[in-house]
Amino acid sequence: MINVNVFKALSNPTRLDILKWLKNPEEEITSVSCETVRYMMTEKGGICVQDLVKKAGLAQSTVSSYLAMMEQCELLISERHGKWTYYRRNEAGLQQLGEQIREEL
């Protein structure tokens, strides 16, 4: 059964944008260099919340709540390194959602 909270998470344009940005972060995250983005993705496991906040142009608390919601719905995965949290797409969760939509809807 599909978690209806996934649709709530996907109903917000900024949350959809975040998923799109994390699909191709080297092109989308422009607040830092491509080399820095590659480093974050390989060494830290995702993009730093602060870079997503800059891209979104929203308050850090708003973006953090969006990220937490998407993580609860298994659309994102986070890794914490010291005081910084890094996010990436949960490709397995997104794949599973697509399969559930095909089968159930």
C-alpha positions, -999 to +999 in steps of 0.1 A: +000+000+000+012+035-009+020+058+020-003+088+013+022+111+030+044+106-001+018+125-022+016+152+004+054+156+003+053+157-035+025+183-036+048+211-028+068+227-057+099+233-036+100+197-023+097+186-059+125+210-069+147+195-042+143+160-056+151+174-091+182+193-078+195+161-061+190+141-092+217+161-109+235+181-082+266+190-102+245+211-125+218+223-101+238+232-069+256+263-081+265+279-047+297+259-047+320+245-074+313+212-092+344+198-075+329+206-041+296+190-051+314+159-063+333+158-030+301+162-009+284+134-029+313+109-027+327+117+007+298+131+027+270+111+010+249+140-003+245+178-005+248+200+026+215+214+039+230+249+037+235+246-001+199+234-005+188+264+016+207+288-007+192+272-038+156+273-024+159+308-011+138+298+020+145+298+057+167+270+069+140+258+093+115+255+063+140+236+041+149+213+071+113+205+077+108+197+040+139+175+040+127+157+072+093+151+056+108+136+025+132+114+045+102+101+065+086+091+032+118+074+021+123+098-008+157+110+007+185+096+027+206+117+051+241+114+066+253+134+095+290+144+097+297+165+128+272+193+129+264+191+092+237+170+075+239+159+039+210+147+018+207+125-013+179+109-032+168+075-021+168+059-055+155+026-042+126+043-024+118+063-056+119+031-077+096+013-052+072+043-053+071+041-091+064+004-090+036+008-064+020+035-085+021+013-116+006-017-097-019+000-074-032+030-093 
